[in-house]
Amino acid sequence: MATRFLTSIFKKKSSSKKSNGLSARRPQETKRFREDQINEGAFDTVIRGTHPVPLNSITGSVGRYQDFDNRFRIKKHVPSERLENIKASMRIGKRLPPVKLYQIKNEFYVLDGNHRVSAAKEFGHETILADIVEFIPSKNTLENILYREQSDFMDKTGLTQKIDLTELGQYDYLLKQIKKHQDYLWRITGRKVSIKESAQDWYKTIYSPLITIIDKGQLIRHFRDRTLPDLYAYISFHQWERNLSRKYGIGIDKLIPKDMEAFRNKMADMKEQQYPELQRDITAFVLINVKAKSEYRIIDKLFIHSEVKELHSVHGDVDIIAKIVLTRDMLSSDAEIIGNFVHDHIRGISGVSSTQTLIPGYSKIRTEKH
């Protein structure tokens, strides 16, 4: 399962198209719950309890889709007295009961409380309290299977924070991590810890710190159509499940311990701003040969790049020596980053005949005191 994920993470994820619906819906109406329920085959239900719901996720209505437009503004033919009364209650801060919503995947449909939703949207509220019944999609599209895996994972762990993965089977891998963490908590506390307690601690002390480090390192740009949680699964699997040598990314070993609980303990004493960076600076010297009488023009063109720290016109076998300092992440090689910069910003300059790159193996720099 995980091995297949590691080999496929570099491939572009297949896209799935959403059904067009049983019948065309006029664009000015809210979405119709019944249509989407049938399109998704969503008939099995789970009661999700009472939670705040983002208003921009409420896109449809169960029975009153004809009375409101797609921004939940009431239409002219519908009496507005009830809406005005609700708006008056909201202005004086009167507490209103939760609305009742049906959920299909990430969209919500109003069963009861259309006017409250309309008023809350008009007032610019971001969320509304709702009693939620979720309808689970049954059609076996990739999107639906992933959604069911995610829903099952959240039910078992009690986590309310969404973790969006794009590869099948990875929620099982995360659940195994949490169960291992549960065993660890039993050992260090001397008491039985529930899977839901373990999941909360895992999310706070392991998952969130590593996600933050990955995000700060901007590694996501290497993985098209993937998510930060995908990279969490990829990196944590390499670090904590396998012990394979890597051609690239070896610097990660110095920042992220090979043991999950060792990583947790390392992060425990750190604030977020102290988390290690998955980036480092690399220095290289580029020896450049140019056509006659073009040195100064080329030096001017090179010096506009902030990565170019020094430029020297010299006599001998080369014409210009450039010192460059680049930043790379831990999934790239020095040669790859330097090679791309030289190709993109040096070799393409008119008048440059050839280049040779030198990467220092060992450096000792004198720091002058003032």
C-alpha positions as CSV (number, residue, x, y, z in Angstrom):
1,M,0.0,0.0,0.0
2,A,2.5,2.6,1.1
3,T,5.2,1.4,-1.4
4,R,2.7,2.0,-4.2
5,F,2.1,5.5,-2.8
6,L,5.8,6.3,-2.8
7,T,6.2,5.2,-6.4
8,S,3.1,7.0,-7.6
9,I,3.4,10.3,-5.7
10,F,5.5,11.7,-8.5
11,K,2.7,10.9,-11.0
12,K,-0.1,13.3,-11.8
13,K,-3.2,12.4,-10.0
14,S,-6.1,11.3,-12.1
15,S,-8.9,13.7,-12.2
16,S,-12.6,12.8,-11.9
17,K,-15.4,14.7,-13.4
18,K,-18.5,15.6,-11.4
19,S,-21.8,14.4,-12.7
20,N,-23.9,16.9,-14.5
21,G,-27.0,16.1,-12.6
22,L,-30.4,14.5,-13.5
23,S,-31.7,17.7,-14.9
24,A,-30.4,21.2,-15.6
25,R,-30.6,23.6,-12.7
26,R,-31.2,27.2,-13.5
27,P,-28.1,29.2,-12.3
28,Q,-30.1,31.6,-10.1
29,E,-31.3,28.8,-7.8
30,T,-29.6,27.1,-4.9
31,K,-28.5,23.5,-5.4
32,R,-31.2,20.8,-5.0
33,F,-30.3,18.2,-2.4
34,R,-32.4,15.5,-4.0
35,E,-30.5,15.8,-7.3
36,D,-27.1,15.6,-5.7
37,Q,-28.2,12.8,-3.4
38,I,-29.2,10.6,-6.4
39,N,-26.1,11.7,-8.4
40,E,-23.8,10.6,-5.6
41,G,-25.8,7.6,-4.5
42,A,-25.8,9.1,-1.0
43,F,-28.5,7.3,1.1
44,D,-26.7,5.9,4.1
45,T,-26.6,8.5,6.9
46,V,-24.4,9.4,9.9
47,I,-25.5,11.9,12.6
48,R,-22.6,14.3,13.0
49,G,-23.9,16.4,15.9
50,T,-23.9,20.1,16.3
51,H,-20.9,22.1,14.9
52,P,-20.2,25.5,13.3
53,V,-20.3,25.2,9.5
54,P,-18.7,27.7,7.1
55,L,-21.5,29.6,5.4
56,N,-19.7,29.4,2.0
57,S,-20.1,25.6,2.3
58,I,-23.9,25.8,2.4
59,T,-24.8,25.7,-1.3
60,G,-28.2,24.2,-1.5
61,S,-31.6,23.5,0.1
62,V,-33.6,20.4,0.7
63,G,-37.1,21.8,0.0
64,R,-36.8,25.5,-0.7
65,Y,-34.3,25.7,-3.5
66,Q,-36.8,27.7,-5.6
67,D,-37.2,30.4,-3.0
68,F,-33.5,31.5,-2.8
69,D,-30.8,32.3,-5.4
70,N,-27.4,30.8,-5.4
71,R,-26.2,33.3,-2.9
72,F,-29.1,32.5,-0.6
73,R,-30.8,35.8,-1.2
74,I,-34.6,35.5,-1.0
75,K,-36.4,35.9,-4.3
76,K,-38.9,38.6,-4.9
77,H,-42.0,36.4,-5.1
78,V,-41.3,35.0,-1.6
79,P,-42.8,36.9,1.5
80,S,-39.9,38.5,3.4
81,E,-41.5,39.1,6.8
82,R,-39.8,36.1,8.4
83,L,-36.4,37.1,7.0
84,E,-36.8,40.6,8.4
85,N,-37.8,39.3,11.8
86,I,-34.7,37.0,11.9
87,K,-32.5,39.9,10.8
88,A,-33.9,42.1,13.6
89,S,-33.2,39.3,16.2
90,M,-29.6,39.0,14.9
91,R,-29.1,42.7,15.2
92,I,-29.9,42.7,18.9
93,G,-27.8,39.6,19.5
94,K,-30.7,37.2,20.2
95,R,-29.6,33.6,20.3
96,L,-31.2,31.5,17.5
97,P,-31.5,27.7,17.5
98,P,-29.0,25.8,15.3
99,V,-30.1,25.3,11.7
100,K,-30.5,21.7,10.4
101,L,-28.3,20.7,7.5
102,Y,-27.8,17.7,5.3
103,Q,-24.2,17.1,4.2
104,I,-22.9,15.4,1.1
105,K,-19.1,15.4,1.1
106,N,-18.0,19.0,1.5
107,E,-21.4,20.7,0.7
108,F,-24.3,21.4,2.9
109,Y,-28.0,21.7,2.2
110,V,-30.6,23.4,4.5
111,L,-33.3,21.2,5.9
112,D,-34.5,23.8,8.3
113,G,-33.3,27.4,8.7
114,N,-33.1,28.8,5.1
115,H,-33.9,32.3,6.4
116,R,-31.3,32.1,9.1
117,V,-28.7,31.1,6.6
118,S,-29.8,34.0,4.3
119,A,-29.6,36.5,7.1
120,A,-26.2,35.3,8.3
121,K,-24.8,35.5,4.8
122,E,-26.2,39.0,4.3
123,F,-24.6,40.1,7.6
124,G,-21.2,38.8,6.5
125,H,-21.0,36.0,9.1
126,E,-18.4,33.3,8.4
127,T,-20.1,30.4,10.2
128,I,-23.4,29.2,11.5
129,L,-24.2,26.6,14.2
130,A,-25.9,23.6,12.7
131,D,-27.2,20.1,13.5
132,I,-25.7,17.9,10.8
133,V,-26.8,14.7,9.2
134,E,-24.3,13.4,6.7
135,F,-25.2,11.3,3.6
136,I,-22.4,9.1,2.6
137,P,-21.8,8.8,-1.2
138,S,-21.8,5.2,-2.4
139,K,-20.6,5.5,-6.1
140,N,-17.1,4.1,-6.5
141,T,-15.4,7.1,-8.1
142,L,-11.8,7.8,-6.8
143,E,-13.1,11.0,-5.2
144,N,-15.9,9.1,-3.3
145,I,-13.7,6.2,-2.2
146,L,-11.2,8.7,-0.8
147,Y,-14.0,10.6,0.9
148,R,-15.3,7.4,2.5
149,E,-11.8,6.5,3.7
150,Q,-11.4,10.0,5.2
151,S,-14.8,9.8,6.8
152,D,-14.0,6.4,8.4
153,F,-10.7,7.8,9.6
154,M,-12.3,10.8,11.3
155,D,-15.0,8.6,12.9
156,K,-12.4,6.2,14.4
157,T,-10.0,8.9,15.5
158,G,-12.6,11.6,16.6
159,L,-10.5,14.2,14.8
160,T,-12.5,17.2,13.5
161,Q,-9.6,18.7,11.5
162,K,-9.7,17.7,7.9
163,I,-6.7,15.8,6.6
164,D,-6.9,15.7,2.8
165,L,-5.0,12.8,1.1
166,T,-5.1,12.0,-2.6
167,E,-3.9,8.4,-2.5
168,L,-6.0,5.4,-1.6
169,G,-4.9,3.5,1.5
170,Q,-3.1,6.4,3.2
171,Y,-5.7,6.9,5.9
172,D,-5.0,3.4,7.0
173,Y,-1.3,4.3,7.3
174,L,-2.1,7.3,9.4
175,L,-4.3,5.2,11.6
176,K,-1.5,2.7,12.2
177,Q,0.7,5.7,13.2
178,I,-1.9,6.7,15.8
179,K,-2.1,3.2,17.1
180,K,1.6,3.0,17.5
181,H,1.5,6.4,19.3
182,Q,-1.3,5.0,21.5
183,D,1.0,2.1,22.6
184,Y,3.7,4.7,23.4
185,L,1.4,6.8,25.5
186,W,0.3,3.7,27.4
187,R,4.0,3.0,28.3
188,I,4.9,6.5,29.4
189,T,1.7,7.3,31.3
190,G,1.1,3.8,32.8
191,R,-2.6,4.0,31.9
192,K,-4.7,3.0,29.0
193,V,-5.3,5.8,26.5
194,S,-8.2,5.7,24.1
195,I,-7.6,5.8,20.3
196,K,-9.3,9.2,20.3
197,E,-7.0,10.6,23.0
198,S,-4.1,9.3,21.1
199,A,-5.2,10.8,17.9
200,Q,-5.6,14.3,19.5
201,D,-2.0,14.0,21.0
202,W,-0.6,12.7,17.6
203,Y,-2.2,15.5,15.7
204,K,-0.9,18.2,18.1
205,T,2.6,16.9,18.8
206,I,3.6,14.9,15.7
207,Y,1.4,15.7,12.7
208,S,1.1,19.5,13.1
209,P,4.8,20.1,13.7
210,L,5.9,18.1,10.7
211,I,3.2,19.6,8.5
212,T,4.5,23.1,9.5
213,I,8.1,22.2,8.8
214,I,7.1,20.8,5.3
215,D,5.0,23.9,4.6
216,K,7.9,26.3,5.6
217,G,10.2,24.3,3.4
218,Q,8.0,24.9,0.4
219,L,8.4,21.3,-0.6
220,I,4.9,21.2,-2.1
221,R,6.0,22.9,-5.2
222,H,7.8,19.7,-6.3
223,F,4.5,17.7,-6.2
224,R,1.9,18.7,-8.6
225,D,-1.7,17.9,-7.6
226,R,-0.6,16.7,-4.2
227,T,-1.4,18.1,-0.7
228,L,0.7,18.8,2.4
229,P,-0.8,15.8,4.1
230,D,0.4,13.7,1.1
231,L,3.9,14.9,1.8
232,Y,3.5,14.2,5.5
233,A,2.7,10.6,4.6
234,Y,5.6,10.4,2.2
235,I,8.2,11.8,4.5
236,S,7.0,10.1,7.6
237,F,6.9,6.8,5.9
238,H,10.5,7.2,4.7
239,Q,11.7,8.4,8.1
240,W,9.8,6.1,10.4
241,E,8.9,3.0,8.5
242,R,11.8,2.4,6.1
243,N,15.5,2.7,6.5
244,L,16.6,3.2,3.0
245,S,19.5,5.4,1.8
246,R,18.5,8.3,-0.4
247,K,20.2,10.0,-3.3
248,Y,18.4,13.2,-2.6
249,G,16.9,14.5,0.6
250,I,19.6,13.1,2.9
251,G,19.6,16.4,4.8
252,I,16.2,15.5,6.2
253,D,17.8,12.9,8.4
254,K,19.6,15.6,10.3
255,L,16.4,17.5,11.0
256,I,13.8,14.8,11.5
257,P,14.8,11.9,13.8
258,K,14.3,8.3,12.4
259,D,11.9,7.5,15.3
260,M,8.4,9.1,15.4
261,E,8.5,9.5,19.2
262,A,12.0,10.9,19.1
263,F,10.6,13.5,16.7
264,R,7.8,14.2,19.1
265,N,10.2,14.7,22.0
266,K,12.4,17.0,19.9
267,M,9.5,19.2,19.0
268,A,8.0,19.3,22.5
269,D,10.5,21.9,23.7
270,M,10.3,24.1,20.6
271,K,8.0,26.9,19.7
272,E,6.8,27.0,16.1
273,Q,9.2,29.7,15.1
274,Q,12.1,27.4,16.3
275,Y,11.1,24.5,14.1
276,P,14.0,23.3,11.8
277,E,14.0,24.6,8.2
278,L,14.0,22.1,5.4
279,Q,16.1,24.5,3.4
280,R,19.8,25.5,3.4
281,D,22.1,27.8,1.5
282,I,24.6,26.4,-1.0
283,T,27.6,28.3,-2.4
284,A,29.1,27.8,-5.8
285,F,31.7,29.5,-8.0
286,V,31.0,29.7,-11.8
287,L,33.9,30.2,-14.1
288,I,32.7,31.9,-17.3
289,N,34.3,32.4,-20.7
290,V,32.9,35.2,-22.8
291,K,33.4,36.7,-26.3
292,A,35.9,39.5,-26.6
293,K,35.0,42.9,-25.1
294,S,31.7,41.7,-23.6
295,E,32.9,41.2,-19.9
296,Y,31.4,44.4,-18.5
297,R,28.0,44.1,-20.2
298,I,27.7,40.5,-19.0
299,I,28.8,41.4,-15.5
300,D,26.0,44.1,-15.4
301,K,23.5,41.5,-16.6
302,L,24.6,39.0,-13.9
303,F,24.6,41.4,-11.1
304,I,20.8,42.1,-11.3
305,H,20.3,38.6,-9.7
306,S,20.3,38.7,-5.9
307,E,21.8,35.2,-5.8
308,V,25.0,36.5,-7.5
309,K,27.1,37.8,-4.5
310,E,30.4,38.6,-6.2
311,L,31.7,39.1,-9.8
312,H,35.3,39.3,-10.8
313,S,36.8,40.0,-14.2
314,V,40.1,38.1,-14.3
315,H,43.0,37.4,-16.7
316,G,43.9,33.8,-17.6
317,D,42.0,30.7,-18.8
318,V,38.6,32.2,-17.7
319,D,37.2,35.7,-18.1
320,I,34.7,36.1,-15.2
321,I,34.4,34.4,-11.8
322,A,30.9,34.6,-10.2
323,K,30.1,33.6,-6.6
324,I,26.5,32.5,-6.2
325,V,24.6,31.6,-3.1
326,L,21.3,29.6,-3.7
327,T,18.7,28.2,-1.3
328,R,17.7,24.6,-1.7
329,D,15.2,22.3,0.0
330,M,16.0,18.9,1.3
331,L,14.4,17.0,-1.6
332,S,16.7,18.6,-4.2
333,S,20.4,18.0,-4.9
334,D,23.0,20.8,-4.9
335,A,23.9,19.9,-8.5
336,E,20.2,20.2,-9.6
337,I,19.7,23.6,-8.0
338,I,23.0,25.1,-9.2
339,G,22.6,23.6,-12.7
340,N,19.2,25.1,-13.1
341,F,20.4,28.5,-12.1
342,V,23.4,28.5,-14.4
343,H,21.3,27.2,-17.3
344,D,18.5,29.7,-16.7
345,H,20.4,32.9,-15.8
346,I,24.0,32.6,-17.1
347,R,24.4,30.4,-20.1
348,G,21.5,32.1,-21.9
349,I,23.2,35.5,-21.8
350,S,24.4,36.6,-25.3
351,G,28.2,36.5,-25.4
352,V,28.7,33.7,-22.9
353,S,30.8,31.0,-24.6
354,S,31.1,28.4,-21.8
355,T,30.8,27.9,-18.1
356,Q,32.3,25.6,-15.4
357,T,30.9,25.2,-11.9
358,L,32.9,24.6,-8.8
359,I,31.1,23.5,-5.6
360,P,33.3,23.9,-2.4
361,G,33.8,20.6,-0.5
362,Y,35.2,22.3,2.6
363,S,35.2,26.0,3.4
364,K,36.7,28.2,6.2
365,I,35.7,31.8,6.2
366,R,37.3,34.6,8.2
367,T,34.8,36.9,10.0
368,E,36.2,40.3,10.6
369,K,35.3,42.0,13.9
370,H,34.5,45.7,13.9
